[in-house]
Amino acid sequence: MSVTRRRLHTEAVQEDTSTTPVELFFDLVFVFAITQVTALMADDLSAPGLVRGLLILALLWWSWVGYSWIGSIVRADEGATRLVLLTAMVTMFVLALSIPEAFDDLEGGLPGPVVVAVCYFVFRLLHLALFWIVADGDSGLRRQLVRFTPSVLGGTALLLVASQFEGPAQTALWALALVADYGGTYAGGSSGWRLHSAPHFTERHGLILIVALGESIVAIGVGVAALPVSWPIIAGSALGLTLSSALWWLYFDVTALLGERALVAAPAESRTALARDAFSFLHLPMVAGVVLLALGLKKVLEYVGDTAEHTLADALTGPGLWALYGGVALYLLALVGFQLRSGHGVNLVRAAAAAAVLAALVPAAQLPAVAALAVLTVLVVAVAVFETIRFAEHRARLRHGGTSPA
């Protein structure tokens, strides 16, 4: 074997492979990138600002997803895979640094929108190159990569075109670029993709969701970092952390286990389609919901803590309230879709809870900001408590090695 061949070697994962340290290291740049998205939306708290922030988040998500598939085929800490991941980290970090200029270029320096588009292209190109190495000797996977390539090229080309526009036209072109990338991947089918370790794949998605939930906690602290501690700040922080914990509970207590078992049990011919739909696609609205929640929490803490700008009686209205309540509703609906796609039917409790959260938007706009947060927290905690008690027997069997709930 030549030296080059040895350097490009990859090592297949086993079914019980766990997440490697290099993958956790890789995720750190996405922690920073998600923080940048939240800050961007906070600086432009408007409907167009929320849309642009979510478009950037979708771009980041699709960037991360590609490498989660590779890590479930070959070990991320061996050979070419580790080298490419570390190189991709540099590219993604530059992209994350450029997020404040993704739509509006600042004076001086390089054109921000172009930098974002070029970094995304390089990041995806590295992904394709690594996948091509991984697919050595697997003609089915290489055919799938050929079908996948037009969506990569089309999406990045549209981002470059978008960088030459401003305003609604630029936003529309961004949306079209993501439709091309996501839609092209879906249209290319799933038969040629490979997934050697379902537990590793589900673990990676759980960890990135924890990253997003961590951002909601960071947002609480950032919102009041420069303000003196007061009882309203303590109350708002406690409510925000309780709400984030309830969302964590709704996914990790049982739902994540159901998803993993469904993926492990799926026959080979349908496993990749299930992984693509339930994880690559349906985890995006979960993460988006948590990022919107983080933005809403940041604003609530500003309202209760900054007495120079607000009083405790001031209501949280407009995009801040939409982000707070809409983020939680989106998260709940994504959980419903995830369970449905995993073969566990429609969770009517969570669907009704999402409807209740949206219905509460109008009266919440008349309440003080901390009261609106309290109402939302009570709603979500009530769902977690109800499910834990109502399905206690099924939950115990699932969590302790028995059969899954019907």
N, C-alpha and C positions, 0 to 999 in steps of 0.2 A: 504494500500500500504506500503511495507517495505521501510526502509531507503535507501537501495541499489537501489530499483526501482525508488524512487524519485530522487536520484542522477543521474540516467541514463536516466531521462526523456528527451524528445525532444519536441519542439513546432513547429508545421507545419507553414510554411510561407503563407501569403496571396498573391494574384496575384499582389498587388501593393506594396509589401514589398521593401524597399530600402536597400542599402548596410549598414551594421552595423559597428560601430567603431572597433569592434574586427576584422572584415575582413580587414579593412584598416590597422590596426596594423599588422595583419598577412602578408599583402603585403610588409611590410617594409623589411622583410628578403629577399624578392625577388628583391627589389631595390638593396640591397647590393650584392646579387648573380649575378645580371646582370652586375653590375659594375665590379665584379671580372672576369666575362667572357670577357668583353671588354679589361680589363687590361691584361689578359692572351694572347689574340690575338695580342695586341699591343707589347707584349714582344717577341712573336714569329711570326713576320709578314712574313709569308710564306703560300703557298697553304696548306701544311699539318696543319699549325697552325690555319688557318681559318676553316678547316674541323673539327678539334678537338674542337675549340670554339663553332661551331654550334652544334656539338653533345652534348656538355654539356648544351647548351641552350635548346635543345630539351628535355633533361632529366629534367631540371628545369621546363619547360613548362608543361610537363606531370604531374609533381608533383603538380603544381598549379591547373591545370585543374580539377583534381579529387575533390578538396575541393570546387571549384566553383559550381560543381553539387550538392554537399551536401547543400551548402548555399541557393540553389534555391528549396530545399525540406523542410528543417527545419531551424529555426532561428539559426544563428551562435553564438548569444550572450546568449543562454539559455542552462542550464543543461550540459549534456555530450558533446555537440558540442563545447561549449566554452572551456572546459577542454582539449579536444583532440586537438583543434586548437592551444592552447597555448603550449601544449607538442610538437606538430609537429613543431612549430616555433623553438624550441630549436634544434631539429634534423636538420632542414633545415639550421639553422645558422652554425652549425658545418660542414655540407656539403659545404656551401658557403666558409667557412674558408679554406677548403681543396681543393678548385678548383685549386689553383696554382700547386698542387701536384696530380691532377686527373690522369695525364698520366706519369709524371716524378717525382718520389719520391725524396725528398730531404734527405740529410744525417741527421741521428738522428731522434728521435721522432717515431711516429707511421707510418706505411706504408700508404701514402696518397691515392693511388688507392683503397686500401682495405677499408679505412675509408669512402670514397665516396660511395662505393658499399653498405657497411653496413648501412650508414645513409639513403641511398635511400630505402633500404629494410625496415628499421624501419618506415620511413615516409609513405611508401605505406601500410605497415601493419596496422598502426594507421588509415589510410584512410579506409581500408577494415573493421576493427573492428567497426569504427564509422558508416559506411554504414550498417553493420549488425544490429546495434542497431536501426538505423533509419528505417530499413526494418521490424521491429517487427510488425507482423500481415499482412505483404504484401508478400505473397508467390511468386508472380511474380517477385518482386524485388530481393528476396533472390535467386531465380533460376538464375537470371541474374548475381548476384554476384558470384555464383558457376561457371558460364561460364567465368567470368571475372578473377577469381583467377589464372588459369594457366598462363595467360599472365604476371601477376605480378611476380609470382614465376620464370617463364622462363626468363624474362628480368633481374631480380636481380641476378639470378644464373649465367647468361652470363657475367654480370658486374664483379662478383667475379672471374670468370675464366679469364676475360680480365686483371684483376689486377696482374696476374701472368706472363703477357707477356709485351713486349716492342715494340716500333716502329709500322710499318704497321699492324702487326698481332693484336696488342692491339687495334688500331683504328678500324680495321675490326670487331673485336669482340664487341666493343662498338656499332658500327652501327647495328650489328646483334641483340644485346640486345634491341635496340630501335625498330627495325623492329618487334621483337617478342612482345614487349609491345604494340606498336601502332597497329600492325597488328592483334594481338590476340583480342584486344578490338573491332576492326572493325568487325572481323570475328564472334565475339560473338553476333552480332546483337544489335538492339536498343529497341526491343519491351518491355523489362522488366524494362528499366530505367524510372525514373519519373522526371518531371520538373513542379513544381507547380507555379513558378513565372517566366514567360518569361522576364518581364521588369528587374527583379533583375539579371537574368542571363546575359542579354545584357549589363546592367550597369557594372557588374563585369568585363566583357571583355573590355569594353571601358576604365575602370580605369586602367587595367593592360597595355593597349596600351599607355595610358598617362605616366605610369611609364617608359616604354621603350623610349618614346619621351623625357621624362625628362632626361634620360641617355644621349641622344644626346646633350642636352644642357650642362649637366655636363661635357661631353667630351670636349666641346669647352673651358670651363674654365680650366679644368685640363691640356689641351694642352699648355696653356700659363701662368699657375699659377706662375711660377718662372721667367717669362720674363718681362722686362719693357714694359709698354703699348706704342704702336706705331700706326701710321696710318694704316699700313698693318694688324696689329692685329685687329684693330677696323673694318676694311673692311671685313676681313675674318670672324670675329665673327658675324657681321651683316648679311652677306650672309648665314652663317650656321644657324642662328636663323630664318631667313626668309624661308629657305628651310624646316626646321623642322615645322614651322608654316603652310607652304603650305601642307605638308603631313598631319598635324592635320586637316586642313580644308577639305581635300579630304575625310577623314573618318567621321568626326564629324558633318560637315555641313548638309549633307543629307544621306550619305551611312549608317551611324549607325541607323538613323531613319527608313530607308527602311528595314534594317535587323531586327530591333525590331518589326516593324509592321508585317513583314512576319512571325516571330516566334509566335507572339500573335495570328495571324489569322489562323495559321496551326492547322488542326484537331489533336486531341490527339494521334491518331495512327501514325502520321508522324512527330509530333513536336519534339520528342527526336532525330530522325534521322537527322532532319534539324539542331537542336542544335549541335549535334555531328559533322556534316560535316562543317557547315558554321562557327561555333565558335570554338569548340575544335580543329579541324584540320586546318581550313583555317586562323585562327588568328595567328597560329605559324609562317608562312612565313611573315606575316605583322611585327610581333615582331622581327623576325630574320633580316628582311630588315632594320628596324630601328637600331638595334644593329650594323649591318655592317656599316650603315651610320655614327653612332657615332664613330666607329673606323676610318673611312675615314676622318671625320671632325677633329678628334684629330691629325691625321697626317698632314692635311692641315695647321692647326694652328701652328704646330711645324715648318713646312716649312717656313711660312711667318714671324714667330716670332723669330726663333733661327738663327740670322744672323751669328753666329760663325760656324754653320754647313751648312747653305744653303743661297742662294741668292734668291731674289724675282723672278728671271728668271728660277729657277729650276722647272722642271716638276715633278708632282706626278706620279710615275709609279708603275708597279707591283701590289702586293696585296693591297697596300693602295688605289690605283685607282680602283681596282676591287671592293673593299669593298664599296667605295663611290658611284660609279655608279651602281654596281651590287645590292647593298642594296636598292637603290631607285627603280630600275627595278623590283626587287623581290616584294617590297611593292606594286607597281602598279599592278603587275600581280595577287597578292593575293587579291587585291580589286576587280579586274575583276572576279576572281573565286568566291569571296564572294557574289557579286551581282548576278552572274549567279545561284549559288546554292540557293540563296534567292528568285529566281523566277522572276528576273528583267532583264533577257537577258544579252547579251554580251555588255559591255561598250566599244565600238570601239575606243572612244577617248583615254581612259586610256590604252587600248591594244596597240594602235599606239604610245602613249607616251612612254610606256615601250620599244617598239622596237627602238624608236628614241634615248632613253637613251643608250641602248646597242650599237647602231650604232655609237654613239658619243664617245665611249670608245677609239677608235683608234686615232682620231684627238685630243682628250683631252690629250692623253699621250704626245703630242708635245707642249702643252700649259703650261705656268707657273701655279703652283698649285692653286693660288687664281683665275686665269682665268678659270681653269677647274671647280672650284666650282661655279663661276659666271654663266657659261654656263648651268650647271646642275640646278641651282636655277631658272634661266630664263625659262627653259623648264617646270619645275614643276609648277611654278607660272602661266605660260601661260595656263596650263591645268585647274588650279583652276579658273582663271579669265574667260576663255572661257566657262566652264560649268556653272558658276554663271550667266553669261550674256545670254548664249544660252538657258538655261532652267530656266530662272528667274520666269516665271509664274508657272511652275510645282513646283519649289523649294518653292515658297511662299505658295502654297496650302499645301504642305507637312509639312512645318515648322510651319504653323499657323492653323492647324486643319482641312485642307481640304483633298481632295483625293490625293492619291499618284500618282507620274508620271507613265505614261503608259510604 
